[in-house]
Amino acid sequence: MPCSWRTSDLQLLLMLTVFLAAERINASSNSTQQIVSFVDRKQNHLPGTHPAEVDTSLPVLVDTKAVLSCSPILLTNVLLTTWEITLGDKPPCIRAHRRDKDKTTETNCTDKRMTWPDRPDQIPALEIDPVAITHEGYYKCTLSTPDGNFQYNYHLRVLVAPEVTLFQRENRTAVCKAAAGRPAARISWTPEGDCVFEHEDWGNGTVTVQSTCLWADDNVSIVSCSVSHETGNWSRSIELNQSAKTSKTLIILCSTLPIIILVIVGFVWLLKIIDCRIYKLKKTEPTPGVEEDEMQPYASYTEKSNPLYDTTNRVKTSQVLQSEVDGMNLHTL
């Protein structure tokens, strides 16, 4: 029994020794890594040290000015600044400036919109004014110094803002269009409808995106179209019912207009007929003055040539004379 207890104590002591040794090794390893990391950080922050190559994606809006610059280092150490420009399948354009002689050279460079700044010995930059779609490509700046060469690579991406329009078609259908954008825009609707998307590539990198949506539910009256693009966001709204009422009014007006025209033409035609009849009646009625003038000769002739008329006149005349004679006699008496 005492022998067994002594063996277990030895095993426990051995395990404790191994554990302590392992802890010291791990601590030593961590300390070494921390020292190496500290030295690396110090070296990376030393003046005049730079990464050998830097890649930057640079989005630029079309028709604006772009300035591509190299990382700011001690320009007194720069011996030669070189820009290598690769646009599509064209031969690279190489622009170089030698600082000690203040001399610039160009090879395969024909675009006058890409220039050096006023003092390339002080600002090793490249200016593009204005930016066109054809300027999209890769630009590499190399600074040659006594300590080595340092490169800064740019991928210039030219952006074109789309032209956003929203209009309505028949049967509660709306169309949202983002025309000639670069890259293609994204379209969404609120509320969502039954939509069909179309893409049209114009060959110069610009794309027209169109979304046509239908809302069969009559409860949906106002719909909104949202266009997302790297150059900005746009939102347009339209009222479906208002256009529907307008179209119905136009349909009713177009259907009743011929009837209104026929009624007006018929009324004018009826007035003309009535005027013609009145004119004819006035033309056929005899003139009173003319009838009397035409009857007077006949009456005078009748009075002159009628014996009965003469006898009556004589009787009347004799009666008048007799009355006068009787009156004179009575006056004498």
KEKE-3310 file (N, C-alpha, C; in steps of 0.2 Angstrom, whole numbers, plus 5000, padded with zeros to 4 digits):
npx = (5004:5009:5019:5012:5006:5017:5020:5010:5011:5023:5019:5010:5018:5026:5018:5014:5026:5028:5017:5020:5032:5027:5018:5028:5035:5024:5022:5034:5034:5023:5028:5039:5032:5025:5035:5040:5029:5028:5040:5038:5028:5034:5043:5035:5030:5040:5048:5048:5045:5035:5021:5024:5015:4999:4981:4967:4950:4942:4928:4921:4911:4904:4909:4915:4929:4944:4956:4971:4982:4998:5004:5008:5025:5042:5046:5059:5066:5062:5066:5061:5045:5032:5018:5007:4995:4981:4969:4956:4958:4968:4985:4996:4997:5011:5017:5030:5040:5055:5064:5076:5080:5069:5060:5048:5041:5031:5022:5013:5002:4988:4976:4971:4964:4970:4982:4997:4999:5002:5015:5023:5034:5032:5019:5015:5004:4990:4979:4962:4951:4937:4930:4927:4917:4926:4938:4938:4947:4964:4976:4992:5004:5021:5034:5050:5064:5079:5078:5070:5057:5040:5023:5007:4991:4977:4960:4950:4933:4920:4905:4888:4874:4857:4843:4828:4811:4793:4778:4761:4751:4737:4724:4728:4742:4759:4774:4791:4806:4824:4835:4849:4860:4875:4884:4871:4855:4845:4828:4814:4797:4784:4768:4772:4770:4763:4776:4787:4803:4815:4830:4841:4855:4867:4879:4889:4893:4883:4866:4849:4836:4820:4805:4789:4774:4759:4744:4731:4722:4709:4710:4723:4729:4740:4756:4773:4789:4806:4823:4839:4856:4874:4877:4867:4850:4833:4816:4799:4782:4765:4747:4736:4721:4717:4722:4715:4702:4703:4705:4693:4684:4689:4685:4671:4669:4674:4665:4652:4654:4652:4638:4634:4638:4631:4618:4619:4621:4609:4600:4604:4601:4587:4584:4587:4578:4566:4567:4568:4555:4547:4551:4547:4533:4530:4534:4523:4511:4498:4501:4493:4492:4494:4483:4472:4475:4474:4461:4454:4453:4443:4433:4429:4426:4415:4406:4404:4399:4388:4371:4361:4368:4368:4355:4351:4359:4354:4341:4344:4350:4339:4330:4338:4338:4324:4322:4329:4322:4309:4313:4317:4304:4297:4304:4301:4288)
npy = (4994:5007:5008:5009:5021:5030:5028:5034:5047:5051:5050:5061:5071:5071:5074:5087:5094:5092:5100:5113:5116:5116:5127:5137:5136:5140:5153:5159:5158:5166:5178:5180:5181:5193:5202:5201:5206:5219:5224:5223:5232:5244:5245:5247:5259:5267:5282:5286:5273:5262:5253:5241:5241:5247:5245:5253:5256:5268:5277:5288:5302:5305:5318:5326:5332:5323:5318:5309:5304:5300:5291:5302:5305:5308:5319:5324:5312:5306:5301:5298:5299:5290:5287:5274:5270:5261:5258:5249:5239:5247:5252:5254:5270:5280:5291:5301:5309:5316:5321:5327:5333:5340:5336:5330:5316:5308:5293:5285:5293:5302:5308:5324:5328:5322:5327:5333:5340:5358:5359:5345:5341:5343:5339:5323:5319:5315:5323:5322:5330:5335:5320:5306:5292:5284:5285:5275:5263:5256:5263:5266:5272:5275:5277:5281:5279:5281:5271:5261:5256:5262:5258:5263:5258:5261:5258:5265:5269:5274:5283:5285:5294:5289:5293:5296:5291:5290:5284:5281:5267:5260:5250:5250:5250:5253:5261:5261:5269:5269:5277:5274:5272:5270:5260:5248:5253:5249:5244:5246:5244:5251:5249:5232:5225:5215:5213:5216:5215:5224:5225:5235:5236:5248:5248:5256:5254:5260:5256:5254:5252:5245:5244:5236:5236:5229:5232:5224:5225:5236:5243:5249:5264:5274:5272:5270:5272:5267:5271:5265:5269:5270:5284:5290:5291:5290:5294:5291:5295:5290:5292:5280:5280:5292:5294:5284:5289:5300:5294:5287:5298:5304:5294:5294:5307:5306:5297:5303:5315:5314:5313:5325:5334:5330:5333:5347:5351:5346:5355:5367:5365:5363:5376:5383:5377:5382:5396:5397:5393:5403:5414:5411:5411:5424:5430:5425:5432:5444:5462:5475:5489:5488:5481:5489:5500:5493:5490:5503:5509:5500:5502:5516:5515:5507:5515:5525:5520:5513:5512:5512:5518:5531:5535:5535:5545:5556:5556:5559:5571:5579:5578:5585:5598:5601:5602:5614:5623:5623:5628:5641:5646:5646:5655:5667:5669)
npz = (5000:5004:4994:4982:4984:4984:4970:4963:4967:4961:4947:4947:4949:4938:4928:4931:4929:4916:4911:4916:4908:4895:4896:4897:4885:4876:4880:4877:4864:4860:4864:4856:4844:4846:4847:4834:4826:4831:4827:4813:4812:4815:4805:4794:4796:4795:4789:4771:4767:4757:4750:4737:4726:4722:4721:4714:4713:4703:4702:4690:4686:4670:4658:4668:4678:4681:4692:4693:4705:4711:4726:4740:4742:4746:4735:4732:4731:4719:4704:4691:4684:4678:4667:4662:4651:4648:4637:4632:4618:4612:4608:4622:4630:4634:4646:4652:4664:4667:4681:4685:4673:4670:4659:4648:4640:4627:4621:4609:4612:4610:4614:4618:4629:4641:4652:4659:4675:4679:4686:4684:4691:4704:4707:4704:4694:4684:4673:4668:4657:4649:4656:4646:4639:4633:4640:4650:4658:4662:4672:4676:4687:4689:4700:4700:4711:4721:4730:4725:4714:4714:4712:4707:4704:4694:4691:4681:4681:4671:4674:4669:4671:4672:4662:4669:4667:4669:4665:4660:4653:4644:4653:4667:4668:4670:4666:4669:4665:4664:4655:4645:4655:4664:4674:4671:4678:4692:4695:4705:4712:4721:4727:4724:4708:4694:4685:4670:4665:4654:4645:4636:4626:4621:4615:4617:4630:4638:4645:4643:4654:4657:4665:4665:4673:4679:4688:4694:4704:4709:4720:4721:4719:4718:4712:4714:4707:4709:4706:4706:4706:4703:4702:4709:4716:4711:4712:4706:4705:4701:4697:4695:4693:4690:4677:4671:4672:4664:4651:4650:4649:4637:4628:4629:4625:4612:4606:4607:4600:4585:4585:4591:4581:4570:4574:4575:4562:4556:4562:4557:4543:4544:4547:4536:4527:4532:4530:4516:4513:4519:4511:4498:4500:4503:4491:4482:4487:4483:4480:4489:4485:4472:4467:4470:4462:4450:4449:4449:4436:4430:4439:4437:4424:4424:4431:4422:4411:4414:4413:4423:4433:4429:4428:4442:4447:4441:4446:4460:4458:4453:4464:4473:4468:4468:4481:4484:4477:4484:4496:4493:4490:4501:4509:4502:4504)
capx = (5000:5014:5023:5007:5005:5023:5020:5005:5014:5028:5016:5007:5024:5029:5013:5014:5032:5027:5012:5023:5036:5023:5016:5034:5036:5019:5023:5040:5032:5019:5032:5042:5027:5023:5041:5041:5024:5030:5046:5035:5024:5039:5046:5030:5029:5047:5048:5051:5044:5029:5020:5026:5009:4992:4976:4962:4945:4940:4922:4921:4905:4906:4909:4918:4936:4947:4964:4974:4988:5002:5004:5013:5031:5047:5047:5066:5069:5059:5070:5057:5038:5029:5011:5006:4988:4979:4962:4953:4963:4973:4992:4997:5000:5016:5019:5036:5043:5062:5064:5082:5081:5063:5059:5043:5040:5025:5022:5006:4997:4984:4971:4973:4961:4974:4987:5001:4998:5007:5022:5024:5040:5030:5013:5015:4997:4987:4972:4957:4946:4932:4930:4923:4917:4932:4943:4938:4953:4969:4981:4998:5009:5027:5039:5057:5068:5085:5076:5066:5051:5033:5018:5000:4987:4970:4955:4945:4926:4916:4898:4883:4868:4852:4837:4822:4804:4788:4772:4756:4748:4730:4723:4731:4749:4764:4781:4797:4812:4830:4838:4856:4864:4882:4881:4863:4852:4840:4821:4809:4791:4780:4768:4774:4765:4765:4781:4791:4809:4819:4837:4844:4862:4868:4885:4895:4893:4877:4861:4843:4832:4813:4800:4782:4770:4752:4740:4724:4718:4707:4712:4729:4728:4746:4762:4780:4795:4812:4828:4845:4862:4880:4877:4861:4844:4827:4809:4794:4775:4759:4741:4733:4714:4717:4723:4709:4696:4704:4704:4686:4681:4690:4681:4664:4669:4674:4659:4647:4655:4649:4631:4633:4639:4625:4612:4620:4620:4602:4597:4606:4598:4580:4583:4587:4572:4560:4568:4566:4547:4544:4553:4542:4526:4530:4534:4517:4506:4497:4502:4487:4492:4493:4476:4468:4477:4472:4453:4451:4450:4437:4427:4427:4423:4408:4402:4403:4396:4382:4365:4358:4371:4367:4348:4352:4362:4349:4336:4347:4351:4332:4328:4341:4335:4317:4322:4331:4316:4304:4316:4316:4297:4295:4308:4298:4282)
capy = (5000:5013:5008:5011:5028:5033:5028:5039:5054:5052:5052:5067:5076:5071:5078:5094:5096:5093:5105:5119:5116:5118:5134:5142:5136:5144:5160:5161:5158:5172:5184:5181:5184:5200:5206:5202:5210:5226:5226:5224:5239:5250:5246:5249:5266:5271:5287:5284:5266:5262:5247:5241:5241:5249:5245:5257:5257:5275:5279:5295:5304:5307:5325:5329:5332:5318:5319:5303:5306:5295:5292:5307:5303:5313:5320:5325:5306:5304:5302:5298:5298:5287:5285:5269:5271:5256:5259:5244:5236:5251:5252:5258:5277:5281:5298:5301:5315:5316:5327:5331:5338:5343:5334:5325:5312:5304:5288:5283:5297:5307:5312:5330:5329:5319:5331:5334:5347:5363:5357:5338:5339:5344:5335:5318:5317:5315:5326:5321:5335:5331:5313:5303:5285:5281:5285:5270:5258:5255:5268:5264:5277:5272:5282:5278:5282:5277:5266:5257:5258:5261:5258:5264:5256:5264:5256:5271:5267:5280:5282:5289:5294:5287:5298:5292:5293:5286:5285:5276:5264:5258:5244:5250:5248:5259:5260:5265:5268:5272:5276:5276:5273:5266:5254:5247:5254:5245:5247:5243:5247:5251:5242:5228:5223:5210:5217:5213:5219:5223:5228:5237:5238:5253:5247:5260:5253:5262:5252:5256:5247:5247:5239:5237:5233:5229:5231:5222:5227:5242:5247:5252:5270:5277:5268:5273:5269:5269:5269:5265:5269:5273:5291:5293:5288:5294:5291:5294:5292:5291:5290:5276:5281:5299:5293:5280:5293:5304:5290:5286:5305:5305:5289:5296:5313:5304:5293:5308:5321:5314:5314:5332:5337:5328:5337:5354:5351:5345:5361:5372:5363:5364:5383:5385:5375:5387:5402:5396:5393:5410:5418:5409:5413:5432:5431:5424:5436:5450:5469:5479:5495:5487:5478:5495:5504:5490:5490:5509:5510:5496:5505:5522:5513:5505:5521:5530:5516:5509:5517:5512:5523:5538:5536:5536:5551:5561:5557:5562:5578:5582:5579:5591:5605:5602:5604:5620:5628:5623:5632:5648:5648:5647:5661:5672:5670)
capz = (5000:5004:4988:4977:4985:4981:4963:4960:4968:4956:4941:4947:4949:4931:4924:4933:4926:4908:4910:4917:4903:4889:4897:4896:4878:4873:4882:4874:4857:4859:4865:4850:4838:4847:4845:4826:4824:4833:4822:4806:4812:4815:4798:4789:4798:4794:4783:4765:4765:4754:4747:4730:4721:4725:4716:4716:4708:4703:4698:4689:4682:4663:4657:4674:4678:4685:4694:4696:4708:4715:4733:4741:4745:4746:4728:4731:4729:4713:4698:4685:4684:4671:4667:4657:4651:4643:4635:4628:4614:4609:4611:4628:4630:4640:4647:4657:4666:4671:4686:4685:4667:4669:4652:4647:4633:4626:4616:4607:4616:4605:4617:4621:4636:4646:4652:4665:4679:4678:4688:4685:4695:4710:4707:4698:4693:4677:4673:4662:4657:4653:4656:4641:4640:4630:4645:4655:4657:4667:4673:4681:4689:4692:4703:4701:4716:4723:4735:4721:4710:4717:4707:4709:4698:4694:4686:4680:4678:4669:4675:4666:4675:4667:4662:4672:4665:4672:4661:4661:4647:4646:4657:4673:4667:4671:4663:4672:4661:4665:4649:4644:4661:4664:4672:4671:4684:4696:4696:4710:4713:4728:4729:4719:4703:4689:4681:4665:4664:4648:4644:4629:4626:4616:4611:4620:4638:4642:4645:4645:4658:4657:4669:4664:4678:4679:4694:4692:4710:4709:4727:4721:4715:4717:4712:4714:4704:4712:4702:4710:4702:4707:4702:4713:4717:4709:4713:4703:4707:4696:4700:4690:4692:4686:4669:4668:4671:4658:4645:4649:4647:4630:4624:4629:4620:4605:4604:4607:4596:4579:4586:4592:4574:4566:4577:4573:4554:4555:4564:4552:4537:4545:4547:4529:4523:4534:4527:4509:4512:4520:4505:4493:4502:4502:4484:4479:4489:4479:4483:4490:4481:4465:4466:4470:4455:4444:4449:4448:4429:4429:4443:4434:4417:4426:4433:4416:4405:4417:4413:4430:4437:4426:4431:4449:4448:4438:4451:4465:4456:4453:4471:4477:4465:4470:4488:4484:4475:4489:4501:4491:4490:4508:4511:4499:4508)
cpx = (5004:5017:5018:5006:5011:5023:5016:5007:5019:5025:5013:5012:5026:5024:5013:5020:5031:5022:5016:5028:5033:5020:5022:5035:5031:5020:5029:5038:5028:5023:5036:5038:5026:5029:5042:5036:5026:5036:5043:5032:5029:5042:5041:5029:5035:5046:5051:5049:5037:5028:5022:5021:5003:4987:4970:4956:4942:4934:4922:4915:4907:4905:4911:4925:4939:4954:4966:4981:4992:5002:5010:5019:5036:5049:5055:5069:5067:5063:5066:5049:5035:5022:5010:4998:4985:4971:4959:4958:4968:4980:4992:5000:5004:5018:5024:5038:5050:5063:5070:5083:5074:5060:5053:5043:5034:5026:5015:5000:4994:4979:4973:4969:4964:4980:4991:4998:5003:5014:5022:5029:5038:5024:5013:5008:4995:4980:4968:4952:4943:4933:4925:4922:4923:4938:4943:4943:4957:4974:4986:5003:5015:5032:5045:5061:5074:5083:5072:5061:5044:5028:5011:4995:4979:4966:4949:4938:4922:4909:4894:4877:4862:4847:4831:4815:4799:4781:4767:4753:4741:4730:4727:4738:4753:4771:4786:4803:4818:4835:4845:4860:4870:4884:4874:4861:4847:4834:4817:4803:4788:4773:4770:4768:4767:4770:4785:4797:4813:4825:4839:4851:4864:4875:4891:4896:4887:4871:4855:4839:4825:4809:4793:4778:4763:4749:4733:4720:4716:4709:4719:4728:4735:4752:4768:4785:4801:4818:4835:4851:4868:4880:4871:4855:4838:4821:4804:4787:4770:4753:4737:4725:4713:4717:4717:4703:4697:4703:4697:4682:4683:4686:4674:4664:4669:4668:4653:4648:4652:4641:4629:4634:4633:4619:4613:4619:4613:4598:4598:4602:4590:4579:4583:4581:4566:4561:4566:4558:4544:4546:4548:4535:4525:4530:4528:4511:4505:4499:4495:4487:4491:4486:4471:4469:4474:4464:4450:4449:4444:4431:4425:4424:4416:4404:4400:4398:4389:4376:4361:4361:4370:4360:4348:4354:4357:4343:4338:4348:4344:4329:4331:4339:4328:4317:4324:4326:4311:4307:4316:4309:4295:4298:4304:4291:4283)
cpy = (5006:5014:5011:5019:5032:5033:5033:5046:5056:5054:5059:5073:5077:5075:5085:5097:5097:5099:5112:5121:5119:5125:5139:5142:5141:5152:5163:5162:5165:5178:5185:5184:5191:5204:5207:5206:5217:5228:5228:5231:5244:5251:5249:5257:5270:5276:5284:5277:5266:5255:5247:5242:5242:5248:5249:5258:5264:5276:5286:5297:5307:5315:5329:5329:5327:5319:5313:5305:5300:5296:5297:5304:5309:5314:5322:5318:5303:5306:5303:5296:5295:5285:5280:5268:5265:5256:5254:5240:5240:5250:5256:5265:5278:5288:5298:5308:5314:5322:5331:5335:5341:5342:5329:5322:5309:5299:5285:5287:5303:5310:5318:5331:5326:5323:5331:5340:5352:5362:5350:5336:5339:5339:5329:5315:5318:5317:5324:5326:5337:5324:5310:5295:5281:5281:5279:5265:5258:5260:5266:5269:5273:5277:5278:5282:5278:5271:5260:5260:5257:5262:5259:5263:5259:5260:5261:5268:5274:5279:5287:5289:5293:5293:5294:5295:5288:5288:5279:5273:5262:5251:5244:5248:5254:5257:5264:5264:5272:5271:5278:5277:5268:5266:5254:5249:5249:5248:5243:5247:5246:5254:5238:5225:5217:5213:5212:5218:5218:5227:5229:5239:5242:5252:5251:5260:5256:5257:5255:5250:5249:5241:5241:5233:5234:5228:5230:5224:5234:5247:5251:5258:5274:5272:5272:5269:5271:5266:5270:5265:5272:5280:5294:5289:5292:5290:5295:5291:5294:5289:5286:5278:5287:5298:5289:5284:5298:5300:5289:5292:5306:5300:5291:5302:5311:5301:5298:5314:5320:5315:5322:5336:5336:5333:5345:5355:5351:5351:5366:5371:5364:5372:5386:5383:5380:5393:5402:5396:5400:5414:5417:5412:5421:5434:5430:5428:5442:5457:5473:5485:5493:5484:5484:5499:5500:5490:5497:5511:5506:5500:5512:5520:5511:5510:5525:5526:5513:5514:5517:5517:5530:5540:5538:5543:5557:5562:5560:5569:5582:5583:5585:5598:5606:5605:5611:5625:5628:5628:5639:5650:5650:5653:5667:5674:5672)
cpz = (5000:4997:4982:4978:4983:4974:4960:4962:4963:4949:4941:4946:4942:4927:4925:4930:4919:4907:4910:4911:4896:4890:4895:4889:4874:4874:4878:4866:4855:4860:4859:4844:4839:4845:4837:4824:4825:4828:4815:4806:4812:4808:4793:4790:4797:4788:4777:4763:4762:4751:4740:4725:4725:4720:4718:4711:4709:4699:4697:4684:4675:4663:4664:4673:4683:4686:4697:4698:4711:4722:4735:4745:4744:4739:4727:4729:4722:4707:4691:4687:4678:4672:4661:4657:4645:4643:4630:4624:4610:4612:4617:4627:4636:4640:4653:4658:4670:4675:4685:4679:4666:4661:4652:4640:4633:4620:4615:4611:4611:4608:4621:4628:4642:4646:4659:4669:4677:4680:4689:4690:4702:4712:4702:4697:4686:4678:4667:4662:4650:4652:4651:4643:4638:4635:4650:4653:4663:4667:4678:4681:4692:4694:4704:4706:4717:4727:4731:4717:4714:4712:4710:4703:4699:4689:4686:4677:4677:4670:4671:4669:4670:4667:4664:4670:4668:4668:4662:4654:4649:4650:4663:4673:4667:4668:4666:4668:4664:4659:4649:4650:4660:4671:4672:4678:4686:4697:4701:4710:4720:4726:4723:4714:4699:4684:4676:4664:4657:4648:4637:4629:4620:4612:4614:4628:4641:4640:4647:4648:4658:4661:4667:4669:4677:4686:4693:4698:4709:4715:4726:4716:4713:4717:4711:4711:4707:4708:4706:4705:4706:4707:4706:4713:4715:4711:4710:4705:4702:4699:4694:4688:4688:4679:4667:4667:4665:4652:4644:4646:4639:4626:4624:4624:4613:4602:4603:4602:4589:4580:4587:4585:4570:4568:4575:4566:4553:4556:4559:4545:4538:4544:4540:4525:4525:4531:4520:4508:4513:4514:4500:4494:4501:4495:4480:4481:4485:4483:4483:4486:4474:4463:4465:4463:4449:4444:4448:4441:4428:4433:4439:4427:4419:4428:4427:4411:4408:4417:4419:4434:4436:4429:4438:4450:4446:4444:4457:4464:4456:4460:4474:4474:4467:4477:4489:4482:4481:4495:4499:4491:4497:4511:4508:4503:4515)
residu = (MET:PRO:CYS:SER:TRP:ARG:THR:SER:ASP:LEU:GLN:LEU:LEU:LEU:MET:LEU:THR:VAL:PHE:LEU:ALA:ALA:GLU:ARG:ILE:ASN:ALA:SER:SER:ASN:SER:THR:GLN:GLN:ILE:VAL:SER:PHE:VAL:ASP:ARG:LYS:GLN:ASN:HIS:LEU:PRO:GLY:THR:HIS:PRO:ALA:GLU:VAL:ASP:THR:SER:LEU:PRO:VAL:LEU:VAL:ASP:THR:LYS:ALA:VAL:LEU:SER:CYS:SER:PRO:ILE:LEU:LEU:THR:ASN:VAL:LEU:LEU:THR:THR:TRP:GLU:ILE:THR:LEU:GLY:ASP:LYS:PRO:PRO:CYS:ILE:ARG:ALA:HIS:ARG:ARG:ASP:LYS:ASP:LYS:THR:THR:GLU:THR:ASN:CYS:THR:ASP:LYS:ARG:MET:THR:TRP:PRO:ASP:ARG:PRO:ASP:GLN:ILE:PRO:ALA:LEU:GLU:ILE:ASP:PRO:VAL:ALA:ILE:THR:HIS:GLU:GLY:TYR:TYR:LYS:CYS:THR:LEU:SER:THR:PRO:ASP:GLY:ASN:PHE:GLN:TYR:ASN:TYR:HIS:LEU:ARG:VAL:LEU:VAL:ALA:PRO:GLU:VAL:THR:LEU:PHE:GLN:ARG:GLU:ASN:ARG:THR:ALA:VAL:CYS:LYS:ALA:ALA:ALA:GLY:ARG:PRO:ALA:ALA:ARG:ILE:SER:TRP:THR:PRO:GLU:GLY:ASP:CYS:VAL:PHE:GLU:HIS:GLU:ASP:TRP:GLY:ASN:GLY:THR:VAL:THR:VAL:GLN:SER:THR:CYS:LEU:TRP:ALA:ASP:ASP:ASN:VAL:SER:ILE:VAL:SER:CYS:SER:VAL:SER:HIS:GLU:THR:GLY:ASN:TRP:SER:ARG:SER:ILE:GLU:LEU:ASN:GLN:SER:ALA:LYS:THR:SER:LYS:THR:LEU:ILE:ILE:LEU:CYS:SER:THR:LEU:PRO:ILE:ILE:ILE:LEU:VAL:ILE:VAL:GLY:PHE:VAL:TRP:LEU:LEU:LYS:ILE:ILE:ASP:CYS:ARG:ILE:TYR:LYS:LEU:LYS:LYS:THR:GLU:PRO:THR:PRO:GLY:VAL:GLU:GLU:ASP:GLU:MET:GLN:PRO:TYR:ALA:SER:TYR:THR:GLU:LYS:SER:ASN:PRO:LEU:TYR:ASP:THR:THR:ASN:ARG:VAL:LYS:THR:SER:GLN:VAL:LEU:GLN:SER:GLU:VAL:ASP:GLY:MET:ASN:LEU:HIS:THR:LEU)
# end
